Amino acid sequence: MKVDVIIVGSGVAGTLLAFRLLDKGLKPLVISDPSKKKASLLAAGLINPIVFRTITMGWRTSHCLKEANSFYTSLESKLSAKFFNPCDILRIHGSEEEREIWEDKKHDPDFASFLGEGVNPENYSWLKSNHGISKLKGAAFVNSQNFIDALSL
């Protein structure tokens, strides 16, 4: 058997790499110890376009989000499973200054598709917010357990 790449570990990262290599026509070999617990089962699987602490975007954020959406949707179809979940995230502002930065940046064309309007805190009375709550658009999460289960079928 000809192998182009050896991947150690069949968690989310190793498995995604294997699928990408297969898509490129390469033959990966995934080596994994089934008796070992996968760290991926503990992962939150959150895909977030904004660094909340600094209200900045990572390098090539828009490109990476489009790629993740396309890839995970395609993989769900191949595996006949549901594990990719686009969603919004609520941001509880830690200070008035942070809320003002959010408000300013949401008018920047680079941020406009991600930074949403403030939400009515009364709708989220269980959240403690002294400086407001805003909605982050374009996020997603991967249900790691469903993903690993789909690979085990």
Number of C-alpha atoms within 10 A of each C-alpha: 5 8 9 11 13 13 15 13 16 20 18 21 11 16 19 15 15 21 16 13 15 12 10 9 10 15 17 19 15 15 12 14 10 9 6 8 10 16 10 17 16 10 13 12 18 16 18 21 24 19 10 15 9 10 16 14 16 12 9 9 14 17 9 14 17 11 12 15 18 11 16 18 16 12 18 15 11 9 12 10 15 16 20 21 17 14 15 16 16 15 19 20 19 14 12 12 11 18 20 13 12 23 16 12 17 17 13 11 9 14 19 12 14 21 24 22 14 17 14 11 17 8 8 12 9 8 11 11 15 12 16 18 22 21 16 21 20 21 18 20 16 19 18 21 17 15 23 18 11 15 14 7 6
